[in-house]
Amino acid sequence: EVGARTVELGVALLLLAALALLAAPVWTTGLAFAVGAAGGLAAIRFKLGTLAGEGGAGMTRAFLAREGAAFLALNLGAQAGLRLDTFLLAGFGVAKEEIGRYGVAAAPVWGLLGVAQLFAVAAYPTFAKLAVEGRIRVRHIAAVAAGGGAAGALVAGLLTAVKTPLVRLVFGPHYLASVPLMGVLVWLLPAAYVMMGLGVLVASCGRQRWSLVSQAVLLCGSTVANLAVIPRWGTMGCAVVAVAVWTAGLATSLTVATLAVRRPRGIEAVATMGPEVE
């Protein structure tokens, strides 16, 4: 997946640069990411073919579909969570200009979160090996929490320091009203960085469905909170809710990760022996 993600982002960034030079319409950015995703999927299919030739026949299509469904749902849920506030703002009739400023404020934050996702995915083989060997422990959760929290706080601090010149340079001076919103949103990064790391740790223990339940609860909570704050505080209310939801998500992720470490599920056995061993 690390290689496929690299292909996806590399293709998308090259296309985005070309589109920017051509002053293409904003909607074409979606096409750039779609083409990048197609490249990533092609890389995955090639790798699966290689694995099949190396004795990976035990990984049947049914196994891949069953295990992959939870990851697909997690990804869709994450995308819904990232865009839920924007849809709700539009639903409440908030001015497009204000929604645009909120999007500008959120863009660098979500971009930096994507970097954390790459590092988390890269750590998955290590966690998976520890889980298979029965050596994954609560201390690994503590290490992820400490490392992810420190990295997230560092990135948040750096983005806070450069937020004004960044907005002026990348988006233009007419978007400087986005700076206060970015100053709030950026502080969801420490919790989000930890959650990314804990997510792959939970997956290595075969308990990604537990993460899915936790994510669904947080998504419902975010919806209720945004419905309450948008009529009164608009985009700033959304920013505060985002930080609060990700912070609450950190607490639930720590709980889920602890339970997963104590009760791991043997994915390898399921892959080779069938679902009856679950």
N, C-alpha and C positions, 0 to 999 in steps of 0.2 A: 504493500500500500504506500510506503514511503516513496518508492520510485514512481508509482502512478500519480501520487499527489504532486510530485515535482514536475512531471510531464504536464499535468493539468494546469498548474500555476504558471509554468514557463510559457506554454502556448498562449494562455489567456493574457499574460502580461505583454507578450510581443504583439498580440493583436490589439490590445488596448493602446499601446504606444502608437501603433499605426493609425488607429481610429482617431486618436487625439491629434496627430499631425494632419489628418485629413479633415478635422473638424466635423466628424460624423455625428449624427443625432445621438442623443443620450441612450435611446433604446437599443442601439447596436452593442452596448456593453454587455447586454444579456447574451447576444450571439457569441461574443468573444469567450465568455465563460462556458457557454454550451459547447463550443468547439474544443475548448480546453478539457472539459469533462469527457468528451468523446475520445480524445487522445489518452486520457487516463484510463478509461475503460478498455481501450485497445491494449494498453500495456498490461492491465490485469488479465485479460483473456490470453495474451501471449504467455504470461507467467504461469497461469493455470495449465496451459498446454504443456509447458516444460515440466511442471510438477507431476502431471499424469505420466510422463515418460520416465520419471524417477521413482516410480513405485507409489505414487499418491492416489492409486485407484480407490483406496478406501474412502476418500473424500468424494462421496457421490453427489450428484446434483441435488438430491433430496436433502442431504446434510447441509450443503452450501446454502440452499434456499431457506432451510429452517433456521440456521444460525445467522444467516445474513438478514433475515427479516427484522430481527431486533435492531441490528445496526442501522438498517434503512429507516425504521421507525424513529430511532434516536436522532438520526440526521434530519429527517423531516420535522421532528419536534423542535430541534434546535433552530432550524430555519424559521419555523413559525414563531418561536420565541423572539428571534432577532427582529422580526418584522411586524409582530403583533401590534406594538404601540403605534407604528405608522398607519396601519389600517384603521385603528381605533381613532386616531387623530382625524383622519379623513372622514370617518363615520360621524364624528361630532361636528363636522363642518369647519374645522380649523383652517385658516387661510393657507393656500398652497405655499406661499412664501415662507410662512413660519415652519411648515412641515419640511420644506427644503432646507432651512437652516438647521433643523434637527437632524436631517440626513447628513449634512456636512459635518456636524459635530460628532455623529456616530461613526462615520466612515473610517477615520484613522483608528478608532478604538476596536472596531470589528476586524480591521486589517491586522492589527497587532495580535488579536486573539487567534487569527489564522496561523500566525507564526508559532504560537504556543501549541496549536493543534499538530503542526508538523513535528515538533520536538516530542510531543506525547506519543504520536504514532511511532516515531523512531524508537521509543523506549519499550514499545509493546513486546518485541521478541525477548528482551531481558526479563520482563515480568512473566511472560508466558513460560519461559524456561524454569524460572523459580517456582511457578505454580505447579508445573508438571513434576518437578522434583520434590514437591511438598515442602519447599523452603521459604515460601513467601510468608512474611510475618507482619505484625502490626508496626514494627519499626520501619518497614518500607513505606507505610502510610505516613508516618511521621516525617520521613525523609522527603517524600513528595510534597507534603504540606509546607515544610520549611523551605525547600528549594523553589517550589512554585510561587509561594507567597512572596519570597524575597525577589524573585525575578519579576513578578507582576508589579510589586511596589516600585522597583527600580524603573521599569518601563513607564509606569503611571507618572512617576516623578519627572522623568525626562520629557514625556509628552506635555505635562503641565507647564514645564519650563519653556517649551518652544511653541505652544499652541497658537499664540497670536501671530508670530511670523509665519508659521506653517499655513494657517488659514489665509493670510494675506497673499502668500506666494502661490499656493496651489489653487485656491478657490477664488481669490480676488478680494479686494477691500470691501465690496458690498456684502460679503458674508461674515464680517467681523462680529456681527451680533450672535454668531454661533459659538463664540469663544466661551462665554459663561456656561453654556450647555455642555461643551466638551470638558470644561473644568470639573463638572459633576460626574459625567459618564465615565471619565477615565478611571475613577476609583472603584469601578467594578472589576478592573483587571486583576488585582491580587487574588480575589476569590475565584475568578474565572480561570486563571492560570492553574491554580490548585485543582479545580474541578476537572480540567482537561487531563491532568496527570492521573487523578484518581479514577477517571472514567476508563482509561486503558488498563489500570490495575484491576478494576472490577471485571472488565472484559476478559482479562487473562485468567481470572478465576471462574470464568464461564457464567457469570451472574449479570450479564448486561440487561436482562429483563428486569432485574431489580432497579437498575438505573432508569429504565423506561418508565416504571411506575413513579419513581421519584420525580422524573421530569414532567410527567403528566400533572402531578399535584402542583408543581411550581408554575406550570403554564396556566392552570386554573387560577391560582393565587394572583399571578401577574395580571390576568384578565380582569379579575374583580377589582384589584387595586387601581388599575388604569381607568376603569369605568368610574371609579370614585373620584380620582384626582383630575382627570382631564377637563371636566367642565369648569373647574375652579382655577387650576394652575397651568393648564395647557401643556406645552412641551417641557417646561421645567419640572412639572409633576411627573411626566413620563421618565425623565432622567433620574429623578430621585427613586422612583419605583424600580427602575432597572438595577440600580445599585443595591437596593434593599433585597430584591429577588435573588440576585446573584450571591449576595451574602448569606441569605437563607439557604440557597442551594449548596453553599459550601458546607453548612452544618449537616444537611441531609446526605451529601456526598461522603462526608467523613463517617457517618453512621452506616451507610450502605457498604462502603469499602471495608469497614471493620467486620461487618457481618459476612461479607464475601470471603475475606481472608480466613475467617473461622470456619466457614462452610463452603469451600470451593467445590466446583462441579467439574468432573473429568471430561472435558470436551474431546480429547484424543480418543478416549474409550468409546464415546458416542459415535465418533467418525468411523471407527473401524469395526465396531461390533453391532451398531444399530441403536435405535432409540430405546430399546427395552432396558438398557442399562441406566437410563437417566433416573 
